[in-house]
Amino acid sequence: MMSLNLIFNTLSTQVRTLEAEGLIGHKTYGNTHQYFALVTSEEYNKSSLANVISKYFDNSYLSAVSALVKEERISVEELKELIKQIEKGE
């Protein structure tokens, strides 16, 4: 079983990382902190996807979609539907 100290240190590290990345902020009240989001979940999701594409697919969205097709994570029918949505400007 993990010690509470290890759990606290891990959580503290994650919070500091999120704050350093500009994703969360905090207000200090005495010796406690109140944390809050600095970005919306939509902004975070877009940023996260862009980071994954950049890191694992050399900034190529085509390579990412190709990998999804090869791994059968997206069907040809879904890909056709995606093309239709793009053509419609959705």
Backbone atoms as SQL, in Angstrom:
CREATE TABLE atoms (id INTEGER PRIMARY KEY, chain TEXT, resi INTEGER, resn TEXT, atom TEXT, x REAL, y REAL, z REAL);
INSERT INTO atoms VALUES
  (1, 'A', 1, 'MET', 'N', 0.841, -1.183, 0.000),
  (2, 'A', 1, 'MET', 'CA', 0.000, 0.000, 0.000),
  (3, 'A', 1, 'MET', 'C', 0.886, 1.246, 0.000),
  (4, 'A', 2, 'MET', 'N', 0.528, 2.234, -0.838),
  (5, 'A', 2, 'MET', 'CA', 1.298, 3.473, -0.925),
  (6, 'A', 2, 'MET', 'C', 1.163, 4.277, 0.360),
  (7, 'A', 3, 'SER', 'N', 2.257, 4.902, 0.746),
  (8, 'A', 3, 'SER', 'CA', 2.179, 5.768, 1.916),
  (9, 'A', 3, 'SER', 'C', 1.499, 7.072, 1.524),
  (10, 'A', 4, 'LEU', 'N', 0.896, 7.727, 2.496),
  (11, 'A', 4, 'LEU', 'CA', 0.236, 9.006, 2.228),
  (12, 'A', 4, 'LEU', 'C', 1.240, 10.042, 1.766),
  (13, 'A', 5, 'ASN', 'N', 2.454, 9.992, 2.270),
  (14, 'A', 5, 'ASN', 'CA', 3.484, 10.942, 1.876),
  (15, 'A', 5, 'ASN', 'C', 3.792, 10.806, 0.388),
  (16, 'A', 6, 'LEU', 'N', 3.915, 9.577, -0.108),
  (17, 'A', 6, 'LEU', 'CA', 4.190, 9.345, -1.522),
  (18, 'A', 6, 'LEU', 'C', 3.035, 9.847, -2.375),
  (19, 'A', 7, 'ILE', 'N', 1.806, 9.573, -1.952),
  (20, 'A', 7, 'ILE', 'CA', 0.630, 10.037, -2.696),
  (21, 'A', 7, 'ILE', 'C', 0.614, 11.561, -2.737),
  (22, 'A', 8, 'PHE', 'N', 0.877, 12.217, -1.595),
  (23, 'A', 8, 'PHE', 'CA', 0.890, 13.673, -1.540),
  (24, 'A', 8, 'PHE', 'C', 1.965, 14.232, -2.455),
  (25, 'A', 9, 'ASN', 'N', 3.172, 13.652, -2.408),
  (26, 'A', 9, 'ASN', 'CA', 4.257, 14.145, -3.257),
  (27, 'A', 9, 'ASN', 'C', 3.922, 13.982, -4.728),
  (28, 'A', 10, 'THR', 'N', 3.321, 12.875, -5.100),
  (29, 'A', 10, 'THR', 'CA', 2.942, 12.647, -6.492),
  (30, 'A', 10, 'THR', 'C', 1.891, 13.666, -6.926),
  (31, 'A', 11, 'LEU', 'N', 0.881, 13.870, -6.107),
  (32, 'A', 11, 'LEU', 'CA', -0.170, 14.835, -6.425),
  (33, 'A', 11, 'LEU', 'C', 0.410, 16.240, -6.483),
  (34, 'A', 12, 'SER', 'N', 1.250, 16.571, -5.532),
  (35, 'A', 12, 'SER', 'CA', 1.887, 17.885, -5.503),
  (36, 'A', 12, 'SER', 'C', 2.710, 18.123, -6.764),
  (37, 'A', 13, 'THR', 'N', 3.438, 17.111, -7.209),
  (38, 'A', 13, 'THR', 'CA', 4.235, 17.220, -8.428),
  (39, 'A', 13, 'THR', 'C', 3.338, 17.455, -9.636),
  (40, 'A', 14, 'GLN', 'N', 2.241, 16.727, -9.722),
  (41, 'A', 14, 'GLN', 'CA', 1.318, 16.887, -10.843),
  (42, 'A', 14, 'GLN', 'C', 0.703, 18.283, -10.856),
  (43, 'A', 15, 'VAL', 'N', 0.322, 18.779, -9.698),
  (44, 'A', 15, 'VAL', 'CA', -0.276, 20.109, -9.607),
  (45, 'A', 15, 'VAL', 'C', 0.739, 21.166, -10.027),
  (46, 'A', 16, 'ARG', 'N', 1.983, 21.058, -9.556),
  (47, 'A', 16, 'ARG', 'CA', 3.018, 22.020, -9.943),
  (48, 'A', 16, 'ARG', 'C', 3.270, 21.976, -11.448),
  (49, 'A', 17, 'THR', 'N', 3.251, 20.785, -12.024),
  (50, 'A', 17, 'THR', 'CA', 3.452, 20.648, -13.470),
  (51, 'A', 17, 'THR', 'C', 2.320, 21.329, -14.238),
  (52, 'A', 18, 'LEU', 'N', 1.082, 21.078, -13.830),
  (53, 'A', 18, 'LEU', 'CA', -0.070, 21.706, -14.491),
  (54, 'A', 18, 'LEU', 'C', -0.014, 23.226, -14.371),
  (55, 'A', 19, 'GLU', 'N', 0.426, 23.704, -13.224),
  (56, 'A', 19, 'GLU', 'CA', 0.532, 25.150, -13.027),
  (57, 'A', 19, 'GLU', 'C', 1.657, 25.724, -13.889),
  (58, 'A', 20, 'ALA', 'N', 2.791, 25.026, -13.968),
  (59, 'A', 20, 'ALA', 'CA', 3.916, 25.489, -14.790),
  (60, 'A', 20, 'ALA', 'C', 3.536, 25.528, -16.267),
  (61, 'A', 21, 'GLU', 'N', 2.650, 24.637, -16.691),
  (62, 'A', 21, 'GLU', 'CA', 2.198, 24.596, -18.083),
  (63, 'A', 21, 'GLU', 'C', 1.107, 25.627, -18.359),
  (64, 'A', 22, 'GLY', 'N', 0.679, 26.343, -17.327),
  (65, 'A', 22, 'GLY', 'CA', -0.338, 27.375, -17.506),
  (66, 'A', 22, 'GLY', 'C', -1.747, 26.839, -17.611),
  (67, 'A', 23, 'LEU', 'N', -1.962, 25.617, -17.150),
  (68, 'A', 23, 'LEU', 'CA', -3.288, 25.018, -17.245),
  (69, 'A', 23, 'LEU', 'C', -4.145, 25.307, -16.020),
  (70, 'A', 24, 'ILE', 'N', -3.505, 25.480, -14.877),
  (71, 'A', 24, 'ILE', 'CA', -4.234, 25.813, -13.655),
  (72, 'A', 24, 'ILE', 'C', -3.531, 26.964, -12.948),
  (73, 'A', 25, 'GLY', 'N', -4.270, 27.641, -12.097),
  (74, 'A', 25, 'GLY', 'CA', -3.732, 28.696, -11.265),
  (75, 'A', 25, 'GLY', 'C', -4.185, 28.453, -9.840),
  (76, 'A', 26, 'HIS', 'N', -3.760, 29.302, -8.928),
  (77, 'A', 26, 'HIS', 'CA', -4.214, 29.141, -7.548),
  (78, 'A', 26, 'HIS', 'C', -4.274, 30.474, -6.825),
  (79, 'A', 27, 'LYS', 'N', -5.098, 30.490, -5.788),
  (80, 'A', 27, 'LYS', 'CA', -5.163, 31.601, -4.853),
  (81, 'A', 27, 'LYS', 'C', -4.741, 31.039, -3.507),
  (82, 'A', 28, 'THR', 'N', -3.974, 31.832, -2.784),
  (83, 'A', 28, 'THR', 'CA', -3.500, 31.398, -1.476),
  (84, 'A', 28, 'THR', 'C', -4.377, 31.996, -0.386),
  (85, 'A', 29, 'TYR', 'N', -4.793, 31.150, 0.529),
  (86, 'A', 29, 'TYR', 'CA', -5.569, 31.552, 1.710),
  (87, 'A', 29, 'TYR', 'C', -4.833, 31.001, 2.926),
  (88, 'A', 30, 'GLY', 'N', -4.007, 31.826, 3.530),
  (89, 'A', 30, 'GLY', 'CA', -3.216, 31.343, 4.672),
  (90, 'A', 30, 'GLY', 'C', -2.228, 30.302, 4.192),
  (91, 'A', 31, 'ASN', 'N', -2.336, 29.105, 4.771),
  (92, 'A', 31, 'ASN', 'CA', -1.428, 28.032, 4.352),
  (93, 'A', 31, 'ASN', 'C', -2.109, 27.014, 3.437),
  (94, 'A', 32, 'THR', 'N', -3.218, 27.409, 2.823),
  (95, 'A', 32, 'THR', 'CA', -3.906, 26.529, 1.877),
  (96, 'A', 32, 'THR', 'C', -4.015, 27.218, 0.519),
  (97, 'A', 33, 'HIS', 'N', -4.271, 26.428, -0.497),
  (98, 'A', 33, 'HIS', 'CA', -4.415, 26.959, -1.855),
  (99, 'A', 33, 'HIS', 'C', -5.740, 26.495, -2.441),
  (100, 'A', 34, 'GLN', 'N', -6.339, 27.380, -3.211),
  (101, 'A', 34, 'GLN', 'CA', -7.523, 27.030, -3.988),
  (102, 'A', 34, 'GLN', 'C', -7.094, 27.041, -5.450),
  (103, 'A', 35, 'TYR', 'N', -7.231, 25.902, -6.129),
  (104, 'A', 35, 'TYR', 'CA', -6.800, 25.772, -7.518),
  (105, 'A', 35, 'TYR', 'C', -7.989, 25.929, -8.458),
  (106, 'A', 36, 'PHE', 'N', -7.708, 26.469, -9.641),
  (107, 'A', 36, 'PHE', 'CA', -8.766, 26.674, -10.628),
  (108, 'A', 36, 'PHE', 'C', -8.176, 26.546, -12.030),
  (109, 'A', 37, 'ALA', 'N', -9.039, 26.188, -12.972),
  (110, 'A', 37, 'ALA', 'CA', -8.612, 26.005, -14.364),
  (111, 'A', 37, 'ALA', 'C', -8.367, 27.353, -15.022),
  (112, 'A', 38, 'LEU', 'N', -7.332, 27.409, -15.855),
  (113, 'A', 38, 'LEU', 'CA', -7.049, 28.610, -16.637),
  (114, 'A', 38, 'LEU', 'C', -7.448, 28.438, -18.101),
  (115, 'A', 39, 'VAL', 'N', -7.741, 27.217, -18.496),
  (116, 'A', 39, 'VAL', 'CA', -8.178, 26.927, -19.867),
  (117, 'A', 39, 'VAL', 'C', -9.449, 26.098, -19.805),
  (118, 'A', 40, 'THR', 'N', -10.244, 26.182, -20.853),
  (119, 'A', 40, 'THR', 'CA', -11.454, 25.362, -20.916),
  (120, 'A', 40, 'THR', 'C', -11.072, 23.934, -21.279),
  (121, 'A', 41, 'SER', 'N', -11.984, 23.009, -21.038),
  (122, 'A', 41, 'SER', 'CA', -11.712, 21.619, -21.398),
  (123, 'A', 41, 'SER', 'C', -11.540, 21.483, -22.912),
  (124, 'A', 42, 'GLU', 'N', -12.269, 22.298, -23.685),
  (125, 'A', 42, 'GLU', 'CA', -12.135, 22.269, -25.150),
  (126, 'A', 42, 'GLU', 'C', -10.733, 22.714, -25.571),
  (127, 'A', 43, 'GLU', 'N', -10.238, 23.791, -24.965),
  (128, 'A', 43, 'GLU', 'CA', -8.885, 24.264, -25.273),
  (129, 'A', 43, 'GLU', 'C', -7.836, 23.210, -24.907),
  (130, 'A', 44, 'TYR', 'N', -8.039, 22.581, -23.753),
  (131, 'A', 44, 'TYR', 'CA', -7.100, 21.546, -23.304),
  (132, 'A', 44, 'TYR', 'C', -7.100, 20.361, -24.259),
  (133, 'A', 45, 'ASN', 'N', -8.284, 19.923, -24.673),
  (134, 'A', 45, 'ASN', 'CA', -8.382, 18.787, -25.584),
  (135, 'A', 45, 'ASN', 'C', -7.697, 19.075, -26.912),
  (136, 'A', 46, 'LYS', 'N', -7.906, 20.273, -27.456),
  (137, 'A', 46, 'LYS', 'CA', -7.262, 20.641, -28.722),
  (138, 'A', 46, 'LYS', 'C', -5.749, 20.643, -28.569),
  (139, 'A', 47, 'SER', 'N', -5.285, 21.217, -27.476),
  (140, 'A', 47, 'SER', 'CA', -3.850, 21.287, -27.209),
  (141, 'A', 47, 'SER', 'C', -3.266, 19.891, -27.032),
  (142, 'A', 48, 'SER', 'N', -3.976, 19.032, -26.317),
  (143, 'A', 48, 'SER', 'CA', -3.497, 17.666, -26.073),
  (144, 'A', 48, 'SER', 'C', -3.390, 16.898, -27.378),
  (145, 'A', 49, 'LEU', 'N', -4.402, 17.015, -28.232),
  (146, 'A', 49, 'LEU', 'CA', -4.371, 16.327, -29.515),
  (147, 'A', 49, 'LEU', 'C', -3.205, 16.824, -30.356),
  (148, 'A', 50, 'ALA', 'N', -3.018, 18.129, -30.388),
  (149, 'A', 50, 'ALA', 'CA', -1.917, 18.695, -31.161),
  (150, 'A', 50, 'ALA', 'C', -0.570, 18.183, -30.646),
  (151, 'A', 51, 'ASN', 'N', -0.436, 18.065, -29.334),
  (152, 'A', 51, 'ASN', 'CA', 0.812, 17.556, -28.755),
  (153, 'A', 51, 'ASN', 'C', 1.055, 16.102, -29.131),
  (154, 'A', 52, 'VAL', 'N', 0.011, 15.282, -29.111),
  (155, 'A', 52, 'VAL', 'CA', 0.153, 13.874, -29.492),
  (156, 'A', 52, 'VAL', 'C', 0.537, 13.754, -30.960),
  (157, 'A', 53, 'ILE', 'N', -0.137, 14.516, -31.818),
  (158, 'A', 53, 'ILE', 'CA', 0.169, 14.486, -33.256),
  (159, 'A', 53, 'ILE', 'C', 1.610, 14.920, -33.489),
  (160, 'A', 54, 'SER', 'N', 2.015, 15.962, -32.803),
  (161, 'A', 54, 'SER', 'CA', 3.383, 16.469, -32.948),
  (162, 'A', 54, 'SER', 'C', 4.409, 15.444, -32.469),
  (163, 'A', 55, 'LYS', 'N', 4.178, 14.882, -31.299),
  (164, 'A', 55, 'LYS', 'CA', 5.157, 13.991, -30.667),
  (165, 'A', 55, 'LYS', 'C', 5.259, 12.631, -31.346),
  (166, 'A', 56, 'TYR', 'N', 4.127, 12.047, -31.703),
  (167, 'A', 56, 'TYR', 'CA', 4.130, 10.671, -32.196),
  (168, 'A', 56, 'TYR', 'C', 3.960, 10.534, -33.706),
  (169, 'A', 57, 'PHE', 'N', 3.515, 11.586, -34.375),
  (170, 'A', 57, 'PHE', 'CA', 3.235, 11.487, -35.805),
  (171, 'A', 57, 'PHE', 'C', 3.934, 12.574, -36.613),
  (172, 'A', 58, 'ASP', 'N', 4.986, 13.137, -36.060),
  (173, 'A', 58, 'ASP', 'CA', 5.806, 14.132, -36.751),
  (174, 'A', 58, 'ASP', 'C', 4.950, 15.263, -37.340),
  (175, 'A', 59, 'ASN', 'N', 3.980, 15.711, -36.553),
  (176, 'A', 59, 'ASN', 'CA', 3.081, 16.806, -36.933),
  (177, 'A', 59, 'ASN', 'C', 2.197, 16.485, -38.133),
  (178, 'A', 60, 'SER', 'N', 1.996, 15.217, -38.436),
  (179, 'A', 60, 'SER', 'CA', 1.192, 14.826, -39.591),
  (180, 'A', 60, 'SER', 'C', -0.140, 14.216, -39.139),
  (181, 'A', 61, 'TYR', 'N', -1.211, 14.971, -39.351),
  (182, 'A', 61, 'TYR', 'CA', -2.542, 14.453, -39.030),
  (183, 'A', 61, 'TYR', 'C', -2.890, 13.289, -39.955),
  (184, 'A', 62, 'LEU', 'N', -2.398, 13.332, -41.180),
  (185, 'A', 62, 'LEU', 'CA', -2.620, 12.235, -42.117),
  (186, 'A', 62, 'LEU', 'C', -2.016, 10.944, -41.579),
  (187, 'A', 63, 'SER', 'N', -0.816, 11.023, -41.036),
  (188, 'A', 63, 'SER', 'CA', -0.177, 9.840, -40.449),
  (189, 'A', 63, 'SER', 'C', -0.979, 9.312, -39.263),
  (190, 'A', 64, 'ALA', 'N', -1.527, 10.219, -38.470),
  (191, 'A', 64, 'ALA', 'CA', -2.323, 9.812, -37.314),
  (192, 'A', 64, 'ALA', 'C', -3.581, 9.071, -37.762),
  (193, 'A', 65, 'VAL', 'N', -4.279, 9.617, -38.746),
  (194, 'A', 65, 'VAL', 'CA', -5.497, 8.966, -39.251),
  (195, 'A', 65, 'VAL', 'C', -5.138, 7.630, -39.904),
  (196, 'A', 66, 'SER', 'N', -4.039, 7.601, -40.642),
  (197, 'A', 66, 'SER', 'CA', -3.584, 6.367, -41.271),
  (198, 'A', 66, 'SER', 'C', -3.317, 5.289, -40.219),
  (199, 'A', 67, 'ALA', 'N', -2.701, 5.674, -39.111),
  (200, 'A', 67, 'ALA', 'CA', -2.437, 4.715, -38.037),
  (201, 'A', 67, 'ALA', 'C', -3.738, 4.190, -37.446),
  (202, 'A', 68, 'LEU', 'N', -4.736, 5.060, -37.308),
  (203, 'A', 68, 'LEU', 'CA', -6.040, 4.616, -36.792),
  (204, 'A', 68, 'LEU', 'C', -6.689, 3.609, -37.726),
  (205, 'A', 69, 'VAL', 'N', -6.564, 3.841, -39.023),
  (206, 'A', 69, 'VAL', 'CA', -7.131, 2.910, -40.014),
  (207, 'A', 69, 'VAL', 'C', -6.380, 1.582, -39.961),
  (208, 'A', 70, 'LYS', 'N', -5.046, 1.637, -39.939),
  (209, 'A', 70, 'LYS', 'CA', -4.239, 0.412, -39.915),
  (210, 'A', 70, 'LYS', 'C', -4.517, -0.430, -38.674),
  (211, 'A', 71, 'GLU', 'N', -4.735, 0.231, -37.554),
  (212, 'A', 71, 'GLU', 'CA', -4.997, -0.481, -36.302),
  (213, 'A', 71, 'GLU', 'C', -6.476, -0.815, -36.135),
  (214, 'A', 72, 'GLU', 'N', -7.253, -0.523, -37.163),
  (215, 'A', 72, 'GLU', 'CA', -8.692, -0.794, -37.185),
  (216, 'A', 72, 'GLU', 'C', -9.420, -0.104, -36.036),
  (217, 'A', 73, 'ARG', 'N', -8.965, 1.097, -35.688),
  (218, 'A', 73, 'ARG', 'CA', -9.622, 1.908, -34.662),
  (219, 'A', 73, 'ARG', 'C', -10.700, 2.779, -35.288),
  (220, 'A', 74, 'ILE', 'N', -10.624, 2.937, -36.612),
  (221, 'A', 74, 'ILE', 'CA', -11.633, 3.686, -37.359),
  (222, 'A', 74, 'ILE', 'C', -11.923, 2.890, -38.627),
  (223, 'A', 75, 'SER', 'N', -13.189, 2.752, -38.919),
  (224, 'A', 75, 'SER', 'CA', -13.581, 1.966, -40.095),
  (225, 'A', 75, 'SER', 'C', -13.550, 2.833, -41.350),
  (226, 'A', 76, 'VAL', 'N', -13.587, 2.166, -42.489),
  (227, 'A', 76, 'VAL', 'CA', -13.635, 2.879, -43.762),
  (228, 'A', 76, 'VAL', 'C', -14.914, 3.712, -43.829),
  (229, 'A', 77, 'GLU', 'N', -16.011, 3.164, -43.316),
  (230, 'A', 77, 'GLU', 'CA', -17.279, 3.897, -43.319),
  (231, 'A', 77, 'GLU', 'C', -17.164, 5.168, -42.478),
  (232, 'A', 78, 'GLU', 'N', -16.517, 5.072, -41.315),
  (233, 'A', 78, 'GLU', 'CA', -16.328, 6.246, -40.471),
  (234, 'A', 78, 'GLU', 'C', -15.431, 7.272, -41.154),
  (235, 'A', 79, 'LEU', 'N', -14.434, 6.786, -41.853),
  (236, 'A', 79, 'LEU', 'CA', -13.530, 7.670, -42.583),
  (237, 'A', 79, 'LEU', 'C', -14.283, 8.399, -43.699),
  (238, 'A', 80, 'LYS', 'N', -15.158, 7.690, -44.401),
  (239, 'A', 80, 'LYS', 'CA', -15.974, 8.321, -45.439),
  (240, 'A', 80, 'LYS', 'C', -16.885, 9.383, -44.833),
  (241, 'A', 81, 'GLU', 'N', -17.461, 9.089, -43.673),
  (242, 'A', 81, 'GLU', 'CA', -18.315, 10.057, -42.985),
  (243, 'A', 81, 'GLU', 'C', -17.510, 11.288, -42.574),
  (244, 'A', 82, 'LEU', 'N', -16.304, 11.083, -42.141),
  (245, 'A', 82, 'LEU', 'CA', -15.425, 12.188, -41.778),
  (246, 'A', 82, 'LEU', 'C', -15.132, 13.067, -42.999),
  (247, 'A', 83, 'ILE', 'N', -14.873, 12.441, -44.129),
  (248, 'A', 83, 'ILE', 'CA', -14.628, 13.185, -45.369),
  (249, 'A', 83, 'ILE', 'C', -15.839, 14.017, -45.738),
  (250, 'A', 84, 'LYS', 'N', -17.045, 13.432, -45.609),
  (251, 'A', 84, 'LYS', 'CA', -18.284, 14.164, -45.900),
  (252, 'A', 84, 'LYS', 'C', -18.416, 15.388, -45.002),
  (253, 'A', 85, 'GLN', 'N', -18.118, 15.205, -43.707),
  (254, 'A', 85, 'GLN', 'CA', -18.209, 16.326, -42.755),
  (255, 'A', 85, 'GLN', 'C', -17.222, 17.424, -43.129),
  (256, 'A', 86, 'ILE', 'N', -16.016, 17.041, -43.515),
  (257, 'A', 86, 'ILE', 'CA', -15.013, 18.029, -43.919),
  (258, 'A', 86, 'ILE', 'C', -15.462, 18.786, -45.160),
  (259, 'A', 87, 'GLU', 'N', -16.000, 18.056, -46.131),
  (260, 'A', 87, 'GLU', 'CA', -16.469, 18.702, -47.365),
  (261, 'A', 87, 'GLU', 'C', -17.627, 19.672, -47.093),
  (262, 'A', 88, 'LYS', 'N', -18.454, 19.347, -46.098),
  (263, 'A', 88, 'LYS', 'CA', -19.563, 20.229, -45.736),
  (264, 'A', 88, 'LYS', 'C', -19.110, 21.401, -44.868),
  (265, 'A', 89, 'GLY', 'N', -17.872, 21.342, -44.407),
  (266, 'A', 89, 'GLY', 'CA', -17.342, 22.409, -43.567),
  (267, 'A', 89, 'GLY', 'C', -17.748, 22.315, -42.119),
  (268, 'A', 90, 'GLU', 'N', -18.087, 21.124, -41.670),
  (269, 'A', 90, 'GLU', 'CA', -18.510, 20.932, -40.270),
  (270, 'A', 90, 'GLU', 'C', -17.336, 20.824, -39.346);
